[in-house]
Amino acid sequence: MPRSPAFSDFPSSLHLTITPPPSPSDQSVNILLLLHGLGDTHHPFTSLASQLSLPETHILSIRGPSPLPFDLQGYYWGDDIVFNNSTGALDYDTGFTKSVSLLTSILRILTDPNKCGYPLRNVLLLGYGQGGMAALALALSLPLASSPTENPAVPDIELGGIISVGGPLPSFFSPSKPKSLTPLLVAGGSSHSLITVSSLKMLREKFENVEYVKWGRSGDTMPKNRGEMEPLMRFLGRRMRSRKGVPEGAVEVG
């Protein structure tokens, strides 16, 4: 039986919050990792964790590994800071070696039988923007480096699932590796979105199971109402393990 994660399990250099299941009597079966967007922190997603109110699930909101420069507020998941020459905005797709290393170390702690002992299949990720891209990069980096299976012809180990809101596939993955078995839900706006026809095609070339949710509005912000949140919650409901089932209404987001 898994042991609930505690702050003492993780290095002091890692900034995160841990939200336990809503009922004190619930024994945790699942882990959900929340990864914020570019220029944000983990604190808004800590509020989201409380709103989700997921039974039998510990939710960890993780801060990106690097602070923005020039006295800008917030953190990011990429390997570098690059400004788009056309728009002047920060580029999302700047490599994810640092974040994959960070997230892999977290997975090892969560799945180590001598520590938390969760099956990898019971670990899910929800990322926004660049955080979603980091989650995708992590899935495509499996098997873990410590795995005895290093043959690239062997399919990936399966995570419970990934939700990427407005986060397309990072550009540095080659098509040679077999498709990831980790189920994926990707969501974005109907216009002015990074989730385009071409980005969906690339995702389907790398992931065996891809579900797409297109909102009837512009832009790739996080869900703004229950209707937009429902497809994400249905995905979590299908993929999360439970000893007693999910109570009706437990997934409502205010």
C-alpha positions as CSV (number, residue, x, y, z in Angstrom):
1,M,0.0,0.0,0.0
2,P,1.4,3.4,-0.9
3,R,2.5,5.8,1.8
4,S,1.3,9.4,1.6
5,P,4.0,11.8,0.4
6,A,5.5,14.2,2.9
7,F,7.7,17.3,2.5
8,S,10.5,15.4,4.2
9,D,10.6,13.0,1.2
10,F,11.8,15.7,-1.1
11,P,15.0,17.8,-1.2
12,S,14.7,21.2,0.4
13,S,15.6,22.8,-2.9
14,L,12.3,21.6,-4.4
15,H,9.4,24.0,-3.9
16,L,6.0,22.3,-3.8
17,T,2.8,22.1,-2.0
18,I,1.0,18.9,-1.0
19,T,-2.8,18.7,-0.9
20,P,-4.2,15.5,0.7
21,P,-7.5,13.9,-0.2
22,P,-10.6,15.8,1.0
23,S,-11.6,13.2,3.6
24,P,-9.1,12.4,6.4
25,S,-10.3,8.7,6.2
26,D,-9.3,8.4,2.5
27,Q,-6.2,6.4,1.9
28,S,-4.3,7.8,-1.1
29,V,-4.2,5.6,-4.2
30,N,-3.2,8.2,-6.8
31,I,-0.8,11.1,-7.3
32,L,-1.6,14.2,-9.5
33,L,1.2,16.5,-10.3
34,L,0.3,20.1,-11.3
35,L,2.7,22.1,-13.4
36,H,2.1,25.8,-13.8
37,G,2.6,27.9,-16.9
38,L,5.5,30.1,-18.0
39,G,6.0,33.0,-15.6
40,D,3.8,31.7,-12.9
41,T,4.4,29.9,-9.6
42,H,2.9,26.8,-8.0
43,H,0.6,28.7,-5.6
44,P,-2.4,29.3,-8.0
45,F,-2.4,25.6,-8.7
46,T,-2.4,24.9,-5.0
47,S,-5.8,26.6,-5.0
48,L,-6.8,24.5,-7.9
49,A,-5.8,21.3,-6.0
50,S,-8.2,22.2,-3.3
51,Q,-11.0,22.9,-5.8
52,L,-10.5,19.6,-7.5
53,S,-11.3,17.8,-4.3
54,L,-10.2,14.4,-5.7
55,P,-10.8,11.4,-3.4
56,E,-8.0,9.0,-2.7
57,T,-5.5,11.4,-4.4
58,H,-2.6,13.5,-3.2
59,I,-2.1,16.5,-5.4
60,L,1.4,18.0,-5.6
61,S,1.8,21.5,-7.1
62,I,5.4,21.9,-8.3
63,R,7.3,25.1,-8.9
64,G,9.3,25.4,-12.1
65,P,13.1,25.0,-11.7
66,S,14.2,28.4,-12.9
67,P,13.3,32.0,-12.0
68,L,12.6,34.5,-14.7
69,P,15.5,37.0,-15.2
70,F,15.4,40.8,-15.2
71,D,13.5,41.0,-11.9
72,L,10.5,39.5,-13.6
73,Q,8.1,37.6,-11.4
74,G,7.5,33.9,-11.8
75,Y,9.3,30.7,-12.9
76,Y,9.7,28.6,-16.0
77,W,10.2,25.0,-17.1
78,G,12.4,25.5,-20.2
79,D,16.2,25.2,-20.4
80,D,16.7,28.8,-21.4
81,I,14.9,32.2,-21.9
82,V,14.4,33.1,-25.6
83,F,12.4,36.0,-26.9
84,N,10.4,35.6,-30.1
85,N,11.9,37.9,-32.7
86,S,8.5,38.6,-34.3
87,T,6.3,39.2,-31.2
88,G,8.9,40.0,-28.5
89,A,7.1,37.4,-26.2
90,L,8.9,34.7,-24.4
91,D,9.3,31.5,-26.4
92,Y,7.8,28.4,-24.8
93,D,9.8,25.8,-26.6
94,T,13.4,26.1,-25.3
95,G,14.3,22.6,-24.3
96,F,13.2,20.7,-21.2
97,T,16.3,18.8,-20.0
98,K,16.2,20.6,-16.6
99,S,12.5,20.0,-16.0
100,V,12.6,16.4,-17.1
101,S,15.5,15.8,-14.7
102,L,13.5,17.5,-11.9
103,L,10.3,15.6,-12.6
104,T,12.1,12.3,-13.0
105,S,13.6,12.7,-9.5
106,I,10.1,13.4,-8.1
107,L,8.8,10.2,-9.9
108,R,11.6,8.2,-8.4
109,I,10.7,9.3,-4.9
110,L,7.0,8.7,-5.4
111,T,7.4,5.2,-6.9
112,D,10.3,4.0,-4.7
113,P,9.0,1.0,-2.7
114,N,11.2,2.2,0.2
115,K,9.7,5.6,0.1
116,C,6.1,6.4,-1.1
117,G,5.7,3.3,-3.2
118,Y,3.0,4.4,-5.7
119,P,2.8,2.5,-9.0
120,L,3.9,4.6,-11.9
121,R,0.5,3.9,-13.5
122,N,-1.1,5.7,-10.6
123,V,0.8,9.0,-11.2
124,L,-0.9,11.6,-13.5
125,L,0.1,15.1,-14.6
126,L,-1.8,18.2,-15.4
127,G,0.2,21.0,-17.0
128,Y,-0.6,24.4,-18.4
129,G,1.3,25.9,-21.3
130,Q,5.0,25.4,-20.8
131,G,4.1,23.1,-17.8
132,G,2.1,20.9,-20.2
133,M,5.1,20.8,-22.5
134,A,7.3,19.7,-19.6
135,A,4.8,16.9,-18.8
136,L,4.8,15.7,-22.4
137,A,8.6,15.8,-22.4
138,L,8.7,13.7,-19.2
139,A,6.4,11.0,-20.7
140,L,8.5,10.8,-23.8
141,S,11.6,10.4,-21.7
142,L,10.4,7.2,-20.1
143,P,11.5,4.5,-19.3
144,L,13.3,6.1,-16.4
145,A,17.1,6.2,-16.6
146,S,17.3,3.7,-13.7
147,S,15.2,1.2,-15.6
148,P,17.0,-2.0,-16.8
149,T,15.1,-1.5,-20.1
150,E,17.2,0.8,-22.2
151,N,16.4,-0.7,-25.6
152,P,14.7,2.1,-27.7
153,A,12.6,-0.6,-29.4
154,V,10.8,-1.3,-26.1
155,P,7.6,0.8,-25.6
156,D,7.5,3.4,-22.8
157,I,6.4,2.7,-19.3
158,E,2.9,4.0,-18.8
159,L,2.0,6.9,-16.6
160,G,-1.6,7.2,-15.5
161,G,-2.3,10.0,-17.9
162,I,-1.4,13.6,-18.9
163,I,-3.6,16.6,-19.4
164,S,-1.9,19.4,-21.3
165,V,-3.8,22.7,-21.5
166,G,-2.4,24.8,-24.3
167,G,0.9,22.9,-24.3
168,P,2.0,21.4,-27.6
169,L,4.7,18.8,-28.1
170,P,8.3,20.1,-27.6
171,S,10.1,20.3,-30.9
172,F,13.2,18.3,-30.0
173,F,11.8,14.8,-30.0
174,S,12.7,12.6,-33.0
175,P,10.1,10.3,-34.6
176,S,12.3,7.1,-34.1
177,K,11.1,6.1,-30.7
178,P,7.9,4.0,-30.4
179,K,4.7,5.8,-29.3
180,S,4.2,6.5,-25.7
181,L,1.5,4.4,-24.0
182,T,0.6,7.2,-21.6
183,P,-2.9,8.4,-22.4
184,L,-3.1,12.1,-23.3
185,L,-5.8,14.8,-23.2
186,V,-4.9,18.1,-24.8
187,A,-7.1,21.1,-24.6
188,G,-7.1,24.6,-26.2
189,G,-9.1,27.4,-27.7
190,S,-10.9,27.4,-31.0
191,S,-8.6,30.2,-32.2
192,H,-5.3,31.9,-31.2
193,S,-4.2,28.6,-29.8
194,L,-0.9,26.7,-29.7
195,I,-2.9,23.5,-30.2
196,T,-3.1,23.5,-34.0
197,V,-3.8,20.9,-36.6
198,S,-0.1,20.4,-37.1
199,S,0.7,20.2,-33.4
200,L,-2.1,17.6,-32.9
201,K,-0.6,15.6,-35.8
202,M,2.8,15.6,-34.1
203,L,1.2,14.5,-30.8
204,R,-0.6,11.6,-32.4
205,E,2.7,10.5,-34.0
206,K,4.3,10.3,-30.5
207,F,1.3,9.1,-28.3
208,E,-0.8,6.1,-28.8
209,N,-4.0,7.6,-27.3
210,V,-4.7,11.3,-27.8
211,E,-8.0,13.0,-26.9
212,Y,-8.5,16.6,-28.0
213,V,-10.9,19.1,-26.4
214,K,-11.5,22.4,-28.3
215,W,-13.2,25.1,-26.3
216,G,-15.6,27.5,-28.1
217,R,-13.5,30.5,-27.4
218,S,-10.2,32.1,-28.2
219,G,-7.0,31.4,-26.4
220,D,-5.4,28.7,-24.3
221,T,-6.2,29.8,-20.8
222,M,-7.1,27.3,-18.1
223,P,-10.8,26.2,-18.0
224,K,-13.1,29.1,-17.0
225,N,-16.3,27.2,-16.0
226,R,-17.7,23.8,-15.2
227,G,-18.5,23.0,-18.8
228,E,-14.9,23.5,-19.9
229,M,-13.6,21.5,-16.9
230,E,-15.9,18.5,-17.3
231,P,-13.9,16.8,-20.1
232,L,-10.7,17.1,-18.0
233,M,-12.5,15.6,-15.0
234,R,-14.0,12.8,-17.0
235,F,-10.5,11.9,-18.2
236,L,-9.1,11.9,-14.6
237,G,-12.1,9.8,-13.5
238,R,-11.3,7.2,-16.2
239,R,-7.7,7.0,-15.4
240,M,-7.5,7.3,-11.6
241,R,-7.6,4.2,-9.5
242,S,-10.1,3.9,-6.7
243,R,-10.8,1.5,-3.9
244,K,-14.4,2.7,-3.4
245,G,-15.4,4.7,-6.5
246,V,-15.7,8.5,-7.1
247,P,-18.5,10.1,-5.2
248,E,-21.0,12.0,-7.4
249,G,-20.2,15.7,-7.5
250,A,-16.7,15.3,-6.0
251,V,-15.1,16.8,-9.1
252,E,-17.0,20.1,-9.2
253,V,-14.8,23.2,-9.6
254,G,-16.1,26.5,-8.3
